[in-house]
Amino acid sequence: YVPGLDGTGFAASSQFASLHEDFNVSCLNVPVNDRADFSTLVQVVVQYLEGIKNPEGEGKNPEGAAGFEPRTRRTGTDATGGNRVVYLLGESMGGLVALGVAQQRPDLVDKLVLVNPGSSFDRSVWPLLGPWLPSLPEDVYKAVPYVLAPVLFDPPKLLEGALKAAAAGAVGALNSTTNATTDPLQTPAGVAAALAELANLFPALGQLSSIIPRNTLAHRLKILEEGCASVNAVGALERFGDMEDMESSKKSSPTKRQTIKTLVLVSTNDNLIP
């Protein structure tokens, strides 16, 4: 699994347990202080997969901060290597990295899964906003996740959930001075219940600014920009699946074409990083 902007796999961690039923799961970890560019991250994944595909080896991480961490290992399976089937799953920024790996080394990827891979990032407003992030005051940056809440979540559902919680909270606090027609949001109990419901709907938002500091986020937006330039380059998609064997290329052998079965999961409501 190649994670998105957080670089830790936090966003998908709740699903690792169910994936464990059928897969050995390893997750790329990119520390907050890592400043590897797009091509370097692609090479990190390539080197790890080379070890996985080596019958006598195992997945190994190159020297550097970024590297894979085993998250689940199924009992009774070969966890030390071998020519296993590799499912490369990338999300958001990780989707671009996974696509870059598949384009460069299709022989290492049996199945490719891309979840909102951010391949249209270059057509969003983020390339313009990214350079400004490091200059934001800390207090302002901490508020950014909450400002983005209507983009990250469906606003009508947020509002509906908050109003229901407020109504329930107000009813629970009814006394002789409050009647049933009182607006729930006009009562302290209703407001408190609505805020608690909103906090429950996106508990990770408050942690986002600490998981991804300003300079780190600016750098990862740059990785997205570099990734888009690479995977969307003229002719890149047309060459997808082509691989010239290093040994046979010396003998002027023709280029081999490998087919990678690919599943793309996208949302038409992804307004954050399309």
Salt bridges, closest charged atoms under 4 A:
GLU50 OE2 - ARG105 NH1 2.73
GLU69 OE1 - ARG71 NH2 3.78
ASP107 OD2 - ARG105 NH2 2.78
ASP110 OD2 - LYS53 NZ 2.57
GLU138 OE1 - ARG214 NH2 3.28
GLU160 OE2 - LYS164 NZ 3.15
GLU225 OE1 - LYS222 NZ 3.85
ASP242 OD1 - ARG257 NH2 2.85
